[in-house]
C-alpha cells in the first residue's frame, strides 16, 4: 500500500523541517500545496523530495487541502500540518493498519500543548487523519476543515487507532493564538452564513469567541450548535463541558453541575466533566463528593486516556499529578488525612518539585508519620544540595528528636538566615555540641536574631561553656526585654555571681 503525505503550507520554514523529518521514512510521497510562501518554505519542501504545487490562497482551507489531495497518487492519505509530528515509534503501526483492510479511515489522536508554560495543559482530539484515497472523499469547510462528512457519505469504515500526532501550534504566546483565532473567526462567520457543516461550524465559532474573550457570544453559539444537531455525541459532550467551565467561572455552580452531568451523559467514559464537577463541588464546600469526582476522572486516565483515547471532541488532559493533588487537597478538607497523605505522596513522586515535596513531607510530620517523613531524605535525594530541602529535612529530624541528623542537614545549608542559624544552634545544643551551638547563635545574632527563647538558650550555652561574662550580658538582654522570665533571671544571677567570684579569686 502506497502512502501519500498531503499538506498545505504558507511561510512554515520554522516548523516544516521537523514535520517532514518525522515522516520521511514512513510515507512514499509528499504532496504539498503552497498558498503563497515568501520565506524558505518551498525550498525546504523540495529538499525533502516533496512535490510542491503552487495554489493561490482563496480564504478556504478545504479548497487548498483538496488541491493537495488531487495530486496525491497513494492508496492512502495521511494529512498533517507543518506544526505536527509523528514519532517514529508509530510508523510500523501505521503501516500495519493501512495493510489490514479493516477500515477505510483511522482516527489519529492530535495532542496539543496549550501555551508555553512547562506544565501547560494538553488537549487530545481524534480526527480521521489517515484514510483510503477514494473518489468521493474530500474536505469541506472554509476553516477547521473536515473530511468526516464525505467519509460518512461514502459509507467509509472509520475506527480509532493508538497513533498520536504531536501538535506544536498552540504552544505559543497568547498573542499568536489570539491572532489565529481572529483569522479563524472571519472564516467561521462566512462558513456559518453558508450553513456549511453548520452545527460543527457553530461549535468552532463558539470556542473561538470564548478564546477572544467574547464569552456571552461564544456560549450563545454553542447553544445554537446543540440546537442545530448533527454533531455527534463527542462534540455534544465537549460543548456541555465548555459551558460548565464558563458557568463555574461565573459562580453559577448549580447550572455548572447540570452542564457537567449533561456532558457525562453524552460521553460517560470521559474525564474532564468529572474534573469540572469536582472543582464545582469543592467551591461549594462538598469536599467528600469532590474526591469522588476526581477519583472517577483518575480512573478514566488510568484506563488509557493519556495514551490518546479521547471520548469528547476535545479532551483536556492534565498530568496525573494535577489530579493527585486535587484528590489530596479535597480529602484533607474532608477530614480524610489518610487519603490526603497517599495522594500528596503520589503527586510528589510524579512531579518532583519543591512545592509538591514540601507539602507531602509537612503533612507526614503533621500526622505524626515521622519515620515516613524521614525516608524522604533518601527518596528525594536529588534535592540534597538545595537549601529548602535541607531545611525541610532538618525539621523532620528535629521532630523525631534526632538532633545530630537535624544539625547535619542544617549545617549543609549554603545561605543561612537568622532563623535557620537559630534552628541550627538549638539542634546543636540539644545534641550537647555547646561550642557549635554558641557559634551558630552568635552568627544568628549578627543577622538580627532577637528571638527571646533563642537568646536565652545562647546565654545558657555560654553558661555551660563557663563563659560567665558573655552569659551575663546575653541573659541581661533577655531579662530586660521580659522581666518575668524566671529562668533567665535565675541564670543571670548565677552568671553574675560567677563573674564576681572569678574577680575575687584573682
N, C-alpha and C positions, 0 to 999 in steps of 0.2 A: 504494500500500500504506500503510495507516494503522499507525502505530507507537505502542504504549502503553508508558509507563514504569510499572512495577509495583514498589511498595516497601512495606516495613513499618518503622515508626519508634516510638521511645519516648524522649522527652527528648533530642532531637537538635538543639536550637537552635544549638549550636556549629558543627555540620558541615553541616546541611541546606541553608542558602543556597548554599554553594559547589557542592554536588551538583546542585541544581535549576538553578542558573545555567549549569552546564556542558552541560546537555542541553535547555534550554528551546527552543532553536532547532532541535533535532533531532526531538523527539517531537511527536505530535499530541494526546496527552492524558497527564496524570499521575494515577495512581491510587495513593493512599497509605493503607494501613491503620495507624491509630494504636492502640497497645496500652496506652495509659494515660499519656500525657504530662501532666506537671504544670508544664512550662515553656512557652515560646512556640512550640513546635514546630508545633502545628496552625495557628496564625496565620500562621507563615512559609509553610507549605504552601499555605494558601488565598491568600496574597498572590501566589503564582506561578500561580494558577489551577488548582490541583490539586483533584481530587475526594477528599475525606477521609472515610474510613469508620472509625468507632469499633469496635474489636474487642477484647473483654476478653482479657487475657493468660491462656493456659492451659498454660504451660510447654511450648509446642510451636511451634517456628518454622515448621514446614511448614503447620500449620493457619492461621497468620496470613498466610503467603505465598499460600496457596490462596484465602483470602478476598479479598485484593487482586486476585488473578488472576481471580476470579469476576466482579468488577466492571469489568474491562478490556474495552473494546469494539474494540480494534485488531485488525488482521490478524496483527500480530507483537507479541511481548512482549520488552521489554528490562527486566531486573530488576537493580536496584542497591541498595546500602545507602547511608545518609546520608554515610558517610565515604569515599565513592568519587566519582571524577570521570572524565569522558571529554573529552579535549581536542578542541577544535573541528576540528582537522585531520583527525579520523576521521569526522566527520559525513557527508561525501559518500560515503566508502567504505561506511558502514553503510547508507545509502540505496540505494547501488548493489547491495549483496549481497542485501538483502531483496527487491529487484525482479528478481533474476536467475533465480529459480526453480531454482537449482542445489542447494539444500539446504532442509531443514526446520528446521535449527538450526545455529548457528555458535558455535564456541569462541572466547570473548574471553579475553584474557590479563590476569589480575589481577596487577598489580605492587605488591608491598607492601614498604615500608621498615620494617625491624625495629629498633626502638629510636630514640633521639633524637640519637645522635651524627651529626655532619655526614657522616662516611664510613661510615655504617651500611650493612650488607649489605641487599640486596633479595632477595625471593623472587618467582618467577613461577609462577603456577598457571593452567591453562587450564580454563575452565568453559563450558558451554553457556548463556551469559547472554542470548543472543538467539535466540528460537525462535518458530516459527509457532504461533499460538493454535489448539489442537486439543482436541477434547472429552476425550480420554483422557490428556492430558498435564497432570501436576500434581506437586507436591512431596511428598517423603517424608522421614522422619527428624525426630526432635524437635529436633536441633541439627546443624549442618553439613548442613543440608537439601539434598537433591539432586532435580533434575528429570531427571537422566540415566536412571534406571531406567525411568521411564514413557515417555521418548522412545524408548528401545531397544525396549520392549514394543510401542510403536506403529509400529515399523519406520521411525522417522524417519531421514532422511539428515542426519548430523552431520559437518560439515567444519570445519577450522581457519580462522582469519582472522588478519590482522595487527593487529587493533584491540587497544589496550592500555587497561585501566582502571587509573587510579592509586588505590591504596588507602592511606589515611592512618591507619587504625585501629590499626596496630601501631607507629606512630611515636610512642609514648608511653612514659612512665616504666614501670619494671618493675612497680610496684605495681598500675598499671591493667591491665597484661597478665596478671598473676597473678590478679587478681580476676575477669577474664573467663574465665580457664582454670578457676578453681574453680567458676564458674557452669556452664560447659560440661561439666565432669566429672560433675556431678549428672545432667544431662540425657542424657549419653552412657551412663552406667551404666544408666539406665532404658531407653534405646534398645537396648542390648546385651541386657538381660534380655528384651525383647520380640522380639529377634532380627530387628529391622527394619534393612534394609540392613546385614546382620550384619558381613560382612567389612570394609566401609568404616567402620562404627561402631567396630570394634575398632582399626582403623588410627588413627582420630582420637583414640580414647581413649588409645592408646599414646603418641601425640605429646603429648597433654595431660598425662599422668602425668609425662613427661620434663620438660616445662616447669615443672611443680610440684615438681620435684626428686625424684620417685619413680622413679628410673632403673630399678631391677630390675622393678618393676611395669609400667613402660612397655615395656621390652624384651619381657616376657612377653606383653603384649597384642599387640605387633607380630608375635611368632611365632604367636600364635593367629590373627591376621588372615591370615597366609600359609597357615596350615593350613585356614582357612575357605574360601579361594579366592573366585572370582567378583569380583575387584577390579581386574583388568586389569594389563597389563604395566607401565604407567607408575606405578601405585601400588606394585606389587611392587618395582620399581626404587627407588622412594623409600624403602620400608621397609628394604631392604638397605643403602641409603646411611645412614639414621639409625642402624642397628645398627653399621655400620662406624665411624661417627663416635664413638659411645659406647665401642666396643671400643678404639679408638685412645686415647681419653682415659684409659682404664683400663690402658693399656700392653700390651694383648693384641694385639700387632701382627700376628702371623701370621693370627689369626682375622679381624682387620680387613681384611687384604688379600683374604682369601677372600670376605668380605662385599662388598667393592668389586667383585670380579670377578663376583659374582652380580648385583649392581646393573647392571653394564655388559652382562651377558648379556641382561637384560630391556630395557635401553634403551641400545643401543650408541652412539648419537649424542649422549648427554648429556655434560655437562662435569663435574658435581660429583664423581662417583665417581673420575674421573681426578685431580681436585684432592686428594681424600682419600687416594687411593693414593700420590700424590706426597708428601703430608705424612708418611704412614707410612714410606715408603721413606727419606725424609730423616731421620726419627728413628732408622732402622736404619743410617744412615750410607751408604746406597746412593744417592749423590747423582747419579750419571750416569743411572740409571733414573728417579730423581725428576724430572730435567729432561725426560725423555721423556714422563712422565705429564702434567706441567704443560703441555708443548707440545701434547699431544693435546687437553687442555682448551681451550687457547687457540684451536686450530683450530676447535673447535665454537663458541666465542664469535664468531670472525670469520666463521663461516658463517651467523650470524644469531640466536644465542640472545639477545643483548642487545636485539634488536628484537622479542622476545616469542615466539620459537618454543621452547616447552618440550617436553621429552622425558620427564620424570618428573612424577609428580603434583605435587610441589613442587620447583621447580628453584632452589636458592640461587644468586644472581647477585652476583658481585663486580665492582667496577670493574676494567677491564683492567689498570690499573697494579698491582693486587694480584698478578695473575698474572705480569706483567712482573718484579716484584720477587722473586717466588718462583723464577722461572726463573733470574734473575740470581744470587740467593744460592746456589742449588743448583749452578749452573755454576761459581761461584767456588770452592765447596768441592770440586767435582770436578776442579779444576785447569784449567778451560776459561775462561781470562780473557777471550778474545775475545767469547764469548757473553755473559759477565757484563757486559762494558762495553756491548755492544749493548742488553741488556735493562735495565740500570740507566739507560741513556740514555732508553729508551722510557718507563720509569716516571717519570723526572724531567720529561719533556716533557708527559706526560699529566696527572700530578698534581704541579703545580709548587709543592712545599713545601720549606722549608729542609732537612728531613731527606733528601728524595729528591735534591735538587740537590747537597747536600754529599757524599752518598755517591757519586754519579756522578763529580763532579769530583775527589774524592780518589782514586778508583780510576784515573781517567785519569792523574793525576800519578804514582801508584804504578807504573803500567805504562809510564811514560815518554812518554805521549802528550801532551806539553806544549802543542803547537800546538792540539790539540783542546780541551784544558782552557782555554786562553786564549780560544778562541772563545766559551766560556760567558759571558764578560764581556758580550758582546752578546746572546747567545741568551736569557739570563735577566736582562736589564737591568731588568726591573720591580722587582728587589730592590736596585737600585743605591744606595738610601738606607738599607739595612739593615746594621747593624754586622756581623752574622755573614757576610753576603755580601762585604762589603768586606775582612774578614779572610781569607776563603777565597780571593778573587781575588789578594790580596797574596801569599799563599803560593804561588799558581801562578806569578806573575811572578818571585818570588824564585828558584823552581826553574829558571825559564828564564834567570835571570841578568839580567833587565830590572829593575834596581833603581829606576829612575826611575818606572816604572809601578807597581811594588810600593809605593813611597813615596806615590804619588798616591792609591792605594786606601786605604792605612793612614792617610794624612793626613785622609781624609774621615770616619773613624770618629768618631762623636759621643760615645761613652762609653768612654774608654780605661781599661785596667787596666795594671798594671806590665809584664805580659808583652807586650801589644800595643805599648806605648810602647818597650819594649826592642827589639822587632822593627822598629819604625819607625826607631829610631836606627841599627840595624845596616844597614837599607836605605839610609838617607841617607849613612852612612859609605861603603858600597860605591859609591855614586854620587858620592862626594867632596864631598858637602854637609856639611862638618865643623861648621859653625855650627849647622845644623839638627839634626845628629846629637847634638851636645852638649846642645842644648836638650831634645831628646826623652829622652836618657839621664838628665838631671837630674830631669825630671818623673817618670820611672820610679823613680828612687831615692827620691824623696819618697813614692811609693806603696809602698815596701818592697821595691823591686827589689834583689836581692842575688845575682844570677847572676854567678859568678866571671868567666866569659868576657865578659859584658856590662860589668862594672865595669872589666875590663882594657881593653876597647875604648874605654870612656869616657876612661880615662887616656891612651890612645894618641891619641884625638881631641884632648884638651886639649893634649897634647904638640905635635900638628900645628898647633894654633892658637897655639902659643908661650905657652900658659898653664902655665908650668912649676911654679909653686907648687901650683895645683889638680891638675895631673897627678901631682905627687909625693904629695900627700895621698891621691888616689884609688888610685894604684898601691901605696902603702904598705898600704892595707887588703887589697888582693889578696894581696900577699906575706905579710902576717901570717896570713891565712887559709890560704894554701898556699905555704909557703917553697920548694917545689920548682918553682914556676912561673918558669922561667928567663927567659922573655921579659919578664914583668912586672918581674922583678928588674933586668934589663938596662936597661929604660927608666926604672925608678925611679932607678937610679944616675945615668943621663944627665940626668933632670929635676932631681935634686938638684944636680948639677954646674952646670947652667944657672942654678939659683937662686943658687948661691954666686957664679958668675961675674957675674951681674947685680948682686949686692950689692957685690962688689968694684969693679965699674965705676962705682958711684955714689960 
